[in-house]
């Protein structure tokens, strides 16, 4: 009879101990989950403005390297087609170098589109410059670049801007 009491008390002790263990682990897991959620919220609070700023800066970069905008901004400062080409390519490189760190905050796909747009813009400028020649007036190079852009019907940067805008919409 005493064994039954001892066994009953022992079984009740194990059940109570197991119940306490389950309660403690459940509460601890909920506390850890809340801490993870708080950390994630804090990270979002910090990184979201940085990401939005990166998208904004890359949109500005693409607008600034659009051939039309480059020519309007830089053509008056050149004396020859070769000089205009060098000024434009230097401006594109400077803009790119100034914004290269923004790739940390945007997707790989968007960054690839930005680099492709930049490379396509450089290719258009170099192709137009090769056809015009270096000693011609800068207006000739500008006309040739405009004709390439018109022939393509779409600015080289248009697709990359579209990708950036879609990603920004997805963030919200």
Secondary structure, 3 states (H helix, E strand, C coil): CHHHHHHHHHHHHHHHHHHHHHHHHHHHHHHHHHHHHHHHHHHHHHHHHHHHHHHHHHHHHHHHHCHHHHHHHHHHHCCCHHHHHHHHHHHHHHHHHHHHHHHHCCCHHHHHHHHHHHHHHHHHHHHHHHHHCCCCCHHHHHHHHHHHHHHHCCCCCHHHHHHHHHHHHHHC
